[in-house]
Amino acid sequence: MSSDKITICDRLEQILESIELIEQWSENIHEVDDFMATSSSVMAFNACVMRLQVIGEQVGKLLKDDSHPLDEFEHIPWLAIYDMRNLISHEYSNINEIIVFSVIKEDLPQLKDVVEKLISKLQRS
């Protein structure tokens, strides 16, 4: 595997790791208010948000990669993922819990599937 593919694979692995941590930290969160119910759930919310930021950062770097590794999966809103990273970074105190909950429960499973496919494809080539 070329060094470019290794770098891309490393970025995808970081995204996958973040998704898996978010899944773990939010497994007992069944509605938005659960994130604010206890101090430990608030801590889980904050940790999940920071990992969403990591995901967005890595997606941003992949979007700028000359090999365009994300182009095959145009149904994923890559730019929106990166934009969420910017929102988290610059407007942390204004983060909407409803949006975060929705991203975690509805969007991350599909993103995880795509990232796993990309990693597998890179490792085979």
A tleap script that builds the chain and sets N, CA, C and O, in Angstrom:
source leaprc.protein.ff14SB
mol = sequence {
  NMET SER SER ASP LYS ILE THR ILE CYS ASP
  ARG LEU GLU GLN ILE LEU GLU SER ILE GLU
  LEU ILE GLU GLN TRP SER GLU ASN ILE HIE
  GLU VAL ASP ASP PHE MET ALA THR SER SER
  SER VAL MET ALA PHE ASN ALA CYS VAL MET
  ARG LEU GLN VAL ILE GLY GLU GLN VAL GLY
  LYS LEU LEU LYS ASP ASP SER HIE PRO LEU
  ASP GLU PHE GLU HIE ILE PRO TRP LEU ALA
  ILE TYR ASP MET ARG ASN LEU ILE SER HIE
  GLU TYR SER ASN ILE ASN GLU ILE ILE VAL
  PHE SER VAL ILE LYS GLU ASP LEU PRO GLN
  LEU LYS ASP VAL VAL GLU LYS LEU ILE SER
  LYS LEU GLN ARG CSER
}
set mol.1.N position { 0.859 -1.177 0.000 }
set mol.1.CA position { 0.000 0.000 0.000 }
set mol.1.C position { 0.904 1.238 0.000 }
set mol.1.O position { 1.863 1.313 0.768 }
set mol.2.N position { 0.592 2.199 -0.859 }
set mol.2.CA position { 1.393 3.422 -0.950 }
set mol.2.C position { 1.211 4.271 0.303 }
set mol.2.O position { 0.261 4.084 1.063 }
set mol.3.N position { 2.138 5.209 0.508 }
set mol.3.CA position { 2.044 6.065 1.691 }
set mol.3.C position { 0.791 6.927 1.661 }
set mol.3.O position { 0.230 7.237 2.712 }
set mol.4.N position { 0.336 7.325 0.452 }
set mol.4.CA position { -0.911 8.090 0.349 }
set mol.4.C position { -2.094 7.261 0.834 }
set mol.4.O position { -2.959 7.759 1.554 }
set mol.5.N position { -2.126 5.986 0.432 }
set mol.5.CA position { -3.211 5.104 0.860 }
set mol.5.C position { -3.146 4.849 2.367 }
set mol.5.O position { -4.177 4.726 3.029 }
set mol.6.N position { -1.921 4.773 2.901 }
set mol.6.CA position { -1.768 4.574 4.343 }
set mol.6.C position { -2.333 5.777 5.087 }
set mol.6.O position { -3.047 5.614 6.077 }
set mol.7.N position { -2.022 6.977 4.621 }
set mol.7.CA position { -2.540 8.193 5.250 }
set mol.7.C position { -4.062 8.235 5.178 }
set mol.7.O position { -4.721 8.554 6.168 }
set mol.8.N position { -4.614 7.923 4.038 }
set mol.8.CA position { -6.072 7.892 3.881 }
set mol.8.C position { -6.664 6.852 4.815 }
set mol.8.O position { -7.663 7.110 5.487 }
set mol.9.N position { -6.053 5.686 4.857 }
set mol.9.CA position { -6.538 4.611 5.725 }
set mol.9.C position { -6.457 5.030 7.200 }
set mol.9.O position { -7.370 4.744 7.975 }
set mol.10.N position { -5.378 5.698 7.585 }
set mol.10.CA position { -5.247 6.190 8.962 }
set mol.10.C position { -6.372 7.157 9.310 }
set mol.10.O position { -6.943 7.089 10.398 }
set mol.11.N position { -6.682 8.043 8.394 }
set mol.11.CA position { -7.762 9.013 8.632 }
set mol.11.C position { -9.107 8.290 8.767 }
set mol.11.O position { -9.913 8.617 9.638 }
set mol.12.N position { -9.335 7.312 7.900 }
set mol.12.CA position { -10.575 6.536 7.976 }
set mol.12.C position { -10.653 5.742 9.276 }
set mol.12.O position { -11.725 5.625 9.871 }
set mol.13.N position { -9.531 5.201 9.712 }
set mol.13.CA position { -9.491 4.460 10.989 }
set mol.13.C position { -9.821 5.384 12.159 }
set mol.13.O position { -10.493 4.972 13.104 }
set mol.14.N position { -9.354 6.627 12.101 }
set mol.14.CA position { -9.680 7.585 13.160 }
set mol.14.C position { -11.178 7.894 13.167 }
set mol.14.O position { -11.789 8.030 14.227 }
set mol.15.N position { -11.752 8.002 11.984 }
set mol.15.CA position { -13.198 8.226 11.887 }
set mol.15.C position { -13.946 7.031 12.463 }
set mol.15.O position { -14.885 7.198 13.240 }
set mol.16.N position { -13.532 5.829 12.085 }
set mol.16.CA position { -14.188 4.618 12.580 }
set mol.16.C position { -14.058 4.501 14.095 }
set mol.16.O position { -15.025 4.163 14.778 }
set mol.17.N position { -12.883 4.776 14.616 }
set mol.17.CA position { -12.680 4.729 16.068 }
set mol.17.C position { -13.618 5.716 16.767 }
set mol.17.O position { -14.212 5.392 17.794 }
set mol.18.N position { -13.746 6.909 16.210 }
set mol.18.CA position { -14.628 7.912 16.810 }
set mol.18.C position { -16.084 7.457 16.783 }
set mol.18.O position { -16.811 7.626 17.762 }
set mol.19.N position { -16.500 6.886 15.673 }
set mol.19.CA position { -17.881 6.387 15.581 }
set mol.19.C position { -18.123 5.306 16.622 }
set mol.19.O position { -19.156 5.310 17.291 }
set mol.20.N position { -17.190 4.388 16.763 }
set mol.20.CA position { -17.364 3.298 17.726 }
set mol.20.C position { -17.394 3.819 19.162 }
set mol.20.O position { -18.156 3.308 19.983 }
set mol.21.N position { -16.583 4.823 19.479 }
set mol.21.CA position { -16.634 5.414 20.813 }
set mol.21.C position { -17.962 6.119 21.057 }
set mol.21.O position { -18.551 5.994 22.131 }
set mol.22.N position { -18.429 6.858 20.059 }
set mol.22.CA position { -19.726 7.527 20.186 }
set mol.22.C position { -20.836 6.501 20.395 }
set mol.22.O position { -21.718 6.700 21.230 }
set mol.23.N position { -20.794 5.413 19.645 }
set mol.23.CA position { -21.799 4.352 19.823 }
set mol.23.C position { -21.777 3.821 21.256 }
set mol.23.O position { -22.823 3.620 21.873 }
set mol.24.N position { -20.595 3.605 21.760 }
set mol.24.CA position { -20.441 3.087 23.124 }
set mol.24.C position { -20.967 4.084 24.155 }
set mol.24.O position { -21.714 3.708 25.058 }
set mol.25.N position { -20.587 5.329 24.024 }
set mol.25.CA position { -20.972 6.344 25.005 }
set mol.25.C position { -22.449 6.700 24.940 }
set mol.25.O position { -23.003 7.201 25.919 }
set mol.26.N position { -23.098 6.454 23.808 }
set mol.26.CA position { -24.497 6.852 23.655 }
set mol.26.C position { -25.460 5.663 23.618 }
set mol.26.O position { -26.640 5.838 23.314 }
set mol.27.N position { -24.978 4.471 23.920 }
set mol.27.CA position { -25.846 3.302 23.793 }
set mol.27.C position { -27.055 3.349 24.729 }
set mol.27.O position { -28.091 2.759 24.422 }
set mol.28.N position { -26.940 4.042 25.865 }
set mol.28.CA position { -28.070 4.141 26.795 }
set mol.28.C position { -28.851 5.440 26.630 }
set mol.28.O position { -29.698 5.772 27.459 }
set mol.29.N position { -28.569 6.161 25.575 }
set mol.29.CA position { -29.271 7.407 25.276 }
set mol.29.C position { -30.358 7.079 24.251 }
set mol.29.O position { -30.061 6.712 23.114 }
set mol.30.N position { -31.612 7.214 24.665 }
set mol.30.CA position { -32.720 6.830 23.799 }
set mol.30.C position { -33.552 8.018 23.329 }
set mol.30.O position { -34.335 7.895 22.388 }
set mol.31.N position { -33.387 9.150 23.970 }
set mol.31.CA position { -34.012 10.387 23.526 }
set mol.31.C position { -33.113 11.552 23.904 }
set mol.31.O position { -32.230 11.414 24.750 }
set mol.32.N position { -33.336 12.680 23.286 }
set mol.32.CA position { -32.450 13.828 23.445 }
set mol.32.C position { -32.237 14.189 24.908 }
set mol.32.O position { -31.109 14.452 25.327 }
set mol.33.N position { -33.306 14.204 25.680 }
set mol.33.CA position { -33.203 14.627 27.076 }
set mol.33.C position { -32.325 13.704 27.913 }
set mol.33.O position { -31.833 14.105 28.968 }
set mol.34.N position { -32.126 12.477 27.455 }
set mol.34.CA position { -31.258 11.554 28.197 }
set mol.34.C position { -29.833 12.093 28.295 }
set mol.34.O position { -29.122 11.805 29.258 }
set mol.35.N position { -29.420 12.870 27.303 }
set mol.35.CA position { -28.069 13.436 27.336 }
set mol.35.C position { -27.896 14.443 28.474 }
set mol.35.O position { -26.778 14.661 28.940 }
set mol.36.N position { -28.984 15.052 28.920 }
set mol.36.CA position { -28.882 16.093 29.940 }
set mol.36.C position { -29.423 15.629 31.298 }
set mol.36.O position { -29.576 16.439 32.212 }
set mol.37.N position { -29.709 14.340 31.430 }
set mol.37.CA position { -30.367 13.820 32.629 }
set mol.37.C position { -29.451 13.743 33.847 }
set mol.37.O position { -29.904 13.976 34.967 }
set mol.38.N position { -28.205 13.430 33.656 }
set mol.38.CA position { -27.266 13.281 34.766 }
set mol.38.C position { -25.922 13.905 34.382 }
set mol.38.O position { -25.669 14.204 33.215 }
set mol.39.N position { -25.086 14.089 35.372 }
set mol.39.CA position { -23.767 14.657 35.057 }
set mol.39.C position { -22.950 13.711 34.180 }
set mol.39.O position { -22.179 14.165 33.334 }
set mol.40.N position { -23.108 12.415 34.371 }
set mol.40.CA position { -22.358 11.482 33.529 }
set mol.40.C position { -22.892 11.460 32.097 }
set mol.40.O position { -22.123 11.253 31.159 }
set mol.41.N position { -24.192 11.671 31.916 }
set mol.41.CA position { -24.719 11.714 30.552 }
set mol.41.C position { -24.329 13.023 29.858 }
set mol.41.O position { -24.137 13.043 28.642 }
set mol.42.N position { -24.212 14.111 30.617 }
set mol.42.CA position { -23.715 15.369 30.052 }
set mol.42.C position { -22.262 15.185 29.621 }
set mol.42.O position { -21.848 15.675 28.570 }
set mol.43.N position { -21.501 14.478 30.441 }
set mol.43.CA position { -20.114 14.191 30.089 }
set mol.43.C position { -20.054 13.336 28.820 }
set mol.43.O position { -19.204 13.566 27.959 }
set mol.44.N position { -20.943 12.362 28.703 }
set mol.44.CA position { -21.005 11.536 27.490 }
set mol.44.C position { -21.362 12.392 26.278 }
set mol.44.O position { -20.795 12.213 25.200 }
set mol.45.N position { -22.302 13.322 26.453 }
set mol.45.CA position { -22.666 14.225 25.366 }
set mol.45.C position { -21.447 15.023 24.904 }
set mol.45.O position { -21.159 15.106 23.710 }
set mol.46.N position { -20.746 15.599 25.858 }
set mol.46.CA position { -19.563 16.390 25.518 }
set mol.46.C position { -18.505 15.546 24.815 }
set mol.46.O position { -17.879 16.002 23.858 }
set mol.47.N position { -18.306 14.329 25.283 }
set mol.47.CA position { -17.334 13.433 24.647 }
set mol.47.C position { -17.770 13.090 23.220 }
set mol.47.O position { -16.946 13.065 22.306 }
set mol.48.N position { -19.048 12.829 23.036 }
set mol.48.CA position { -19.565 12.522 21.700 }
set mol.48.C position { -19.371 13.710 20.761 }
set mol.48.O position { -18.974 13.538 19.608 }
set mol.49.N position { -19.647 14.893 21.249 }
set mol.49.CA position { -19.487 16.094 20.427 }
set mol.49.C position { -18.024 16.266 20.021 }
set mol.49.O position { -17.735 16.614 18.876 }
set mol.50.N position { -17.117 16.028 20.939 }
set mol.50.CA position { -15.701 16.172 20.598 }
set mol.50.C position { -15.289 15.129 19.557 }
set mol.50.O position { -14.472 15.424 18.685 }
set mol.51.N position { -15.830 13.938 19.634 }
set mol.51.CA position { -15.526 12.922 18.618 }
set mol.51.C position { -16.185 13.241 17.288 }
set mol.51.O position { -15.650 12.882 16.239 }
set mol.52.N position { -17.329 13.905 17.303 }
set mol.52.CA position { -17.916 14.383 16.045 }
set mol.52.C position { -16.989 15.415 15.407 }
set mol.52.O position { -16.878 15.499 14.184 }
set mol.53.N position { -16.338 16.186 16.245 }
set mol.53.CA position { -15.367 17.155 15.745 }
set mol.53.C position { -14.177 16.438 15.098 }
set mol.53.O position { -13.696 16.864 14.047 }
set mol.54.N position { -13.708 15.371 15.708 }
set mol.54.CA position { -12.612 14.579 15.133 }
set mol.54.C position { -13.033 14.025 13.772 }
set mol.54.O position { -12.268 14.083 12.809 }
set mol.55.N position { -14.239 13.494 13.698 }
set mol.55.CA position { -14.751 12.958 12.432 }
set mol.55.C position { -14.748 14.052 11.363 }
set mol.55.O position { -14.273 13.841 10.248 }
set mol.56.N position { -15.274 15.200 11.709 }
set mol.56.CA position { -15.319 16.306 10.755 }
set mol.56.C position { -13.943 16.767 10.319 }
set mol.56.O position { -13.740 17.098 9.151 }
set mol.57.N position { -13.006 16.793 11.232 }
set mol.57.CA position { -11.635 17.194 10.900 }
set mol.57.C position { -11.014 16.231 9.894 }
set mol.57.O position { -10.395 16.653 8.918 }
set mol.58.N position { -11.182 14.942 10.140 }
set mol.58.CA position { -10.613 13.943 9.234 }
set mol.58.C position { -11.324 13.950 7.880 }
set mol.58.O position { -10.682 13.782 6.844 }
set mol.59.N position { -12.624 14.139 7.883 }
set mol.59.CA position { -13.361 14.247 6.616 }
set mol.59.C position { -12.853 15.449 5.834 }
set mol.59.O position { -12.658 15.357 4.622 }
set mol.60.N position { -12.637 16.572 6.504 }
set mol.60.CA position { -12.117 17.758 5.838 }
set mol.60.C position { -10.785 17.498 5.164 }
set mol.60.O position { -10.552 17.960 4.048 }
set mol.61.N position { -9.913 16.764 5.830 }
set mol.61.CA position { -8.612 16.433 5.240 }
set mol.61.C position { -8.767 15.481 4.057 }
set mol.61.O position { -8.052 15.598 3.061 }
set mol.62.N position { -9.694 14.547 4.168 }
set mol.62.CA position { -9.938 13.625 3.055 }
set mol.62.C position { -10.566 14.340 1.860 }
set mol.62.O position { -10.301 13.984 0.712 }
set mol.63.N position { -11.388 15.337 2.127 }
set mol.63.CA position { -11.989 16.107 1.034 }
set mol.63.C position { -10.932 16.868 0.232 }
set mol.63.O position { -11.103 17.115 -0.962 }
set mol.64.N position { -9.850 17.230 0.898 }
set mol.64.CA position { -8.779 17.986 0.241 }
set mol.64.C position { -7.736 17.076 -0.415 }
set mol.64.O position { -6.841 17.554 -1.113 }
set mol.65.N position { -7.853 15.779 -0.189 }
set mol.65.CA position { -6.877 14.834 -0.737 }
set mol.65.C position { -7.022 14.757 -2.256 }
set mol.65.O position { -8.132 14.663 -2.779 }
set mol.66.N position { -5.892 14.798 -2.954 }
set mol.66.CA position { -5.895 14.798 -4.419 }
set mol.66.C position { -6.485 13.532 -5.040 }
set mol.66.O position { -6.914 13.557 -6.193 }
set mol.67.N position { -6.511 12.434 -4.297 }
set mol.67.CA position { -7.042 11.190 -4.852 }
set mol.67.C position { -8.568 11.089 -4.716 }
set mol.67.O position { -9.178 10.153 -5.234 }
set mol.68.N position { -9.174 12.045 -4.024 }
set mol.68.CA position { -10.634 12.106 -3.865 }
set mol.68.C position { -11.223 10.779 -3.375 }
set mol.68.O position { -12.080 10.198 -4.042 }
set mol.69.N position { -10.768 10.299 -2.215 }
set mol.69.CA position { -11.212 8.974 -1.756 }
set mol.69.C position { -12.683 8.877 -1.377 }
set mol.69.O position { -13.217 7.775 -1.257 }
set mol.70.N position { -13.338 10.004 -1.189 }
set mol.70.CA position { -14.738 9.980 -0.759 }
set mol.70.C position { -15.737 10.097 -1.904 }
set mol.70.O position { -16.942 9.943 -1.702 }
set mol.71.N position { -15.239 10.368 -3.096 }
set mol.71.CA position { -16.123 10.635 -4.236 }
set mol.71.C position { -17.060 9.481 -4.584 }
set mol.71.O position { -18.161 9.703 -5.090 }
set mol.72.N position { -16.634 8.276 -4.320 }
set mol.72.CA position { -17.448 7.106 -4.663 }
set mol.72.C position { -18.768 7.075 -3.885 }
set mol.72.O position { -19.745 6.470 -4.326 }
set mol.73.N position { -18.783 7.725 -2.739 }
set mol.73.CA position { -19.959 7.695 -1.865 }
set mol.73.C position { -20.564 9.095 -1.771 }
set mol.73.O position { -20.583 9.713 -0.707 }
set mol.74.N position { -21.056 9.575 -2.908 }
set mol.74.CA position { -21.570 10.939 -2.967 }
set mol.74.C position { -22.886 11.117 -2.217 }
set mol.74.O position { -23.318 12.248 -1.995 }
set mol.75.N position { -23.533 10.014 -1.823 }
set mol.75.CA position { -24.773 10.123 -1.050 }
set mol.75.C position { -24.514 10.531 0.403 }
set mol.75.O position { -25.445 10.895 1.122 }
set mol.76.N position { -23.264 10.470 0.828 }
set mol.76.CA position { -22.902 10.919 2.170 }
set mol.76.C position { -22.645 12.426 2.098 }
set mol.76.O position { -21.907 12.878 1.222 }
set mol.77.N position { -23.234 13.204 2.991 }
set mol.77.CA position { -23.046 14.665 2.950 }
set mol.77.C position { -21.707 15.080 3.578 }
set mol.77.O position { -21.663 15.641 4.673 }
set mol.78.N position { -20.632 14.790 2.861 }
set mol.78.CA position { -19.281 15.010 3.392 }
set mol.78.C position { -19.058 16.454 3.832 }
set mol.78.O position { -18.497 16.703 4.899 }
set mol.79.N position { -19.491 17.388 3.023 }
set mol.79.CA position { -19.277 18.791 3.360 }
set mol.79.C position { -20.063 19.179 4.618 }
set mol.79.O position { -19.579 19.972 5.426 }
set mol.80.N position { -21.239 18.641 4.786 }
set mol.80.CA position { -22.030 18.914 5.991 }
set mol.80.C position { -21.336 18.360 7.234 }
set mol.80.O position { -21.403 18.963 8.305 }
set mol.81.N position { -20.672 17.217 7.093 }
set mol.81.CA position { -19.917 16.630 8.208 }
set mol.81.C position { -18.778 17.572 8.592 }
set mol.81.O position { -18.539 17.825 9.773 }
set mol.82.N position { -18.086 18.081 7.590 }
set mol.82.CA position { -17.008 19.027 7.855 }
set mol.82.C position { -17.555 20.334 8.440 }
set mol.82.O position { -16.955 20.911 9.347 }
set mol.83.N position { -18.680 20.790 7.925 }
set mol.83.CA position { -19.291 22.014 8.447 }
set mol.83.C position { -19.694 21.858 9.912 }
set mol.83.O position { -19.604 22.810 10.688 }
set mol.84.N position { -20.139 20.662 10.290 }
set mol.84.CA position { -20.487 20.424 11.696 }
set mol.84.C position { -19.253 20.558 12.571 }
set mol.84.O position { -19.331 21.069 13.689 }
set mol.85.N position { -18.113 20.100 12.064 }
set mol.85.CA position { -16.857 20.252 12.784 }
set mol.85.C position { -16.576 21.732 13.035 }
set mol.85.O position { -16.172 22.115 14.133 }
set mol.86.N position { -16.790 22.560 12.018 }
set mol.86.CA position { -16.556 23.993 12.166 }
set mol.86.C position { -17.511 24.609 13.185 }
set mol.86.O position { -17.112 25.458 13.982 }
set mol.87.N position { -18.749 24.188 13.155 }
set mol.87.CA position { -19.721 24.672 14.131 }
set mol.87.C position { -19.290 24.301 15.549 }
set mol.87.O position { -19.316 25.136 16.453 }
set mol.88.N position { -18.899 23.054 15.733 }
set mol.88.CA position { -18.456 22.613 17.060 }
set mol.88.C position { -17.244 23.426 17.505 }
set mol.88.O position { -17.177 23.876 18.649 }
set mol.89.N position { -16.299 23.611 16.609 }
set mol.89.CA position { -15.065 24.318 16.945 }
set mol.89.C position { -15.290 25.778 17.297 }
set mol.89.O position { -14.636 26.311 18.194 }
set mol.90.N position { -16.210 26.426 16.597 }
set mol.90.CA position { -16.349 27.870 16.745 }
set mol.90.C position { -17.584 28.319 17.508 }
set mol.90.O position { -17.670 29.473 17.928 }
set mol.91.N position { -18.538 27.419 17.689 }
set mol.91.CA position { -19.791 27.780 18.375 }
set mol.91.C position { -20.179 26.709 19.397 }
set mol.91.O position { -21.353 26.354 19.503 }
set mol.92.N position { -19.216 26.199 20.137 }
set mol.92.CA position { -19.460 25.060 21.028 }
set mol.92.C position { -20.639 25.291 21.972 }
set mol.92.O position { -21.435 24.384 22.212 }
set mol.93.N position { -20.744 26.495 22.499 }
set mol.93.CA position { -21.811 26.759 23.472 }
set mol.93.C position { -23.200 26.815 22.832 }
set mol.93.O position { -24.205 26.821 23.541 }
set mol.94.N position { -23.263 26.854 21.508 }
set mol.94.CA position { -24.551 26.914 20.816 }
set mol.94.C position { -24.936 25.612 20.124 }
set mol.94.O position { -25.794 25.607 19.242 }
set mol.95.N position { -24.318 24.528 20.512 }
set mol.95.CA position { -24.602 23.245 19.875 }
set mol.95.C position { -26.001 22.778 20.256 }
set mol.95.O position { -26.396 22.811 21.422 }
set mol.96.N position { -26.730 22.346 19.250 }
set mol.96.CA position { -28.105 21.899 19.431 }
set mol.96.C position { -28.121 20.399 19.728 }
set mol.96.O position { -27.710 19.586 18.899 }
set mol.97.N position { -28.598 20.048 20.915 }
set mol.97.CA position { -28.618 18.649 21.337 }
set mol.97.C position { -29.478 17.781 20.425 }
set mol.97.O position { -29.186 16.600 20.237 }
set mol.98.N position { -30.528 18.354 19.862 }
set mol.98.CA position { -31.420 17.596 18.974 }
set mol.98.C position { -30.659 17.180 17.714 }
set mol.98.O position { -30.784 16.045 17.254 }
set mol.99.N position { -29.884 18.090 17.168 }
set mol.99.CA position { -29.105 17.777 15.965 }
set mol.99.C position { -28.050 16.724 16.276 }
set mol.99.O position { -27.865 15.782 15.505 }
set mol.100.N position { -27.361 16.877 17.397 }
set mol.100.CA position { -26.330 15.900 17.778 }
set mol.100.C position { -26.948 14.528 17.959 }
set mol.100.O position { -26.410 13.533 17.473 }
set mol.101.N position { -28.077 14.465 18.657 }
set mol.101.CA position { -28.771 13.192 18.871 }
set mol.101.C position { -29.145 12.556 17.534 }
set mol.101.O position { -28.936 11.361 17.326 }
set mol.102.N position { -29.695 13.359 16.636 }
set mol.102.CA position { -30.092 12.864 15.318 }
set mol.102.C position { -28.896 12.338 14.533 }
set mol.102.O position { -28.973 11.271 13.923 }
set mol.103.N position { -27.809 13.071 14.545 }
set mol.103.CA position { -26.593 12.633 13.845 }
set mol.103.C position { -26.119 11.296 14.402 }
set mol.103.O position { -25.785 10.382 13.649 }
set mol.104.N position { -26.094 11.195 15.709 }
set mol.104.CA position { -25.597 9.968 16.352 }
set mol.104.C position { -26.497 8.775 16.034 }
set mol.104.O position { -26.005 7.708 15.667 }
set mol.105.N position { -27.776 8.946 16.167 }
set mol.105.CA position { -28.688 7.816 16.028 }
set mol.105.C position { -29.072 7.499 14.581 }
set mol.105.O position { -29.350 6.345 14.254 }
set mol.106.N position { -29.088 8.516 13.711 }
set mol.106.CA position { -29.575 8.295 12.353 }
set mol.106.C position { -28.462 8.291 11.300 }
set mol.106.O position { -28.523 7.524 10.338 }
set mol.107.N position { -27.463 9.132 11.476 }
set mol.107.CA position { -26.465 9.302 10.419 }
set mol.107.C position { -25.195 8.477 10.606 }
set mol.107.O position { -24.621 7.991 9.631 }
set mol.108.N position { -24.758 8.318 11.843 }
set mol.108.CA position { -23.498 7.601 12.061 }
set mol.108.C position { -23.512 6.137 11.620 }
set mol.108.O position { -22.492 5.655 11.129 }
set mol.109.N position { -24.617 5.410 11.772 }
set mol.109.CA position { -24.595 4.021 11.292 }
set mol.109.C position { -24.290 3.911 9.792 }
set mol.109.O position { -23.541 3.027 9.375 }
set mol.110.N position { -24.858 4.792 8.999 }
set mol.110.CA position { -24.599 4.782 7.552 }
set mol.110.C position { -23.155 5.207 7.273 }
set mol.110.O position { -22.490 4.628 6.415 }
set mol.111.N position { -22.678 6.210 7.993 }
set mol.111.CA position { -21.295 6.651 7.815 }
set mol.111.C position { -20.329 5.529 8.197 }
set mol.111.O position { -19.324 5.318 7.519 }
set mol.112.N position { -20.626 4.823 9.261 }
set mol.112.CA position { -19.776 3.713 9.692 }
set mol.112.C position { -19.667 2.662 8.596 }
set mol.112.O position { -18.578 2.167 8.306 }
set mol.113.N position { -20.784 2.328 7.998 }
set mol.113.CA position { -20.799 1.335 6.927 }
set mol.113.C position { -19.914 1.769 5.760 }
set mol.113.O position { -19.147 0.965 5.230 }
set mol.114.N position { -20.015 3.017 5.366 }
set mol.114.CA position { -19.220 3.534 4.252 }
set mol.114.C position { -17.733 3.546 4.610 }
set mol.114.O position { -16.898 3.162 3.791 }
set mol.115.N position { -17.402 3.977 5.807 }
set mol.115.CA position { -16.001 4.033 6.232 }
set mol.115.C position { -15.405 2.629 6.265 }
set mol.115.O position { -14.271 2.427 5.832 }
set mol.116.N position { -16.154 1.670 6.770 }
set mol.116.CA position { -15.668 0.284 6.777 }
set mol.116.C position { -15.432 -0.219 5.356 }
set mol.116.O position { -14.444 -0.909 5.106 }
set mol.117.N position { -16.315 0.111 4.430 }
set mol.117.CA position { -16.131 -0.286 3.027 }
set mol.117.C position { -14.882 0.355 2.435 }
set mol.117.O position { -14.113 -0.308 1.738 }
set mol.118.N position { -14.678 1.630 2.708 }
set mol.118.CA position { -13.497 2.325 2.194 }
set mol.118.C position { -12.212 1.729 2.747 }
set mol.118.O position { -11.249 1.534 2.004 }
set mol.119.N position { -12.186 1.441 4.033 }
set mol.119.CA position { -11.000 0.839 4.653 }
set mol.119.C position { -10.717 -0.509 4.017 }
set mol.119.O position { -9.578 -0.804 3.653 }
set mol.120.N position { -11.741 -1.321 3.883 }
set mol.120.CA position { -11.580 -2.651 3.282 }
set mol.120.C position { -11.049 -2.541 1.861 }
set mol.120.O position { -10.146 -3.283 1.472 }
set mol.121.N position { -11.596 -1.633 1.097 }
set mol.121.CA position { -11.165 -1.441 -0.295 }
set mol.121.C position { -9.695 -1.028 -0.355 }
set mol.121.O position { -8.945 -1.544 -1.185 }
set mol.122.N position { -9.278 -0.115 0.504 }
set mol.122.CA position { -7.888 0.342 0.524 }
set mol.122.C position { -6.930 -0.775 0.948 }
set mol.122.O position { -5.829 -0.894 0.411 }
set mol.123.N position { -7.352 -1.576 1.899 }
set mol.123.CA position { -6.499 -2.651 2.378 }
set mol.123.C position { -6.335 -3.751 1.344 }
set mol.123.O position { -5.314 -4.440 1.332 }
set mol.124.N position { -7.316 -3.926 0.481 }
set mol.124.CA position { -7.230 -4.944 -0.580 }
set mol.124.C position { -6.366 -4.492 -1.754 }
set mol.124.O position { -5.793 -5.317 -2.465 }
set mol.125.N position { -6.277 -3.191 -1.951 }
set mol.125.CA position { -5.550 -2.695 -3.134 }
set mol.125.C position { -4.075 -2.455 -2.871 }
set mol.125.O position { -3.346 -2.040 -3.772 }
savepdb mol mol.pdb
quit
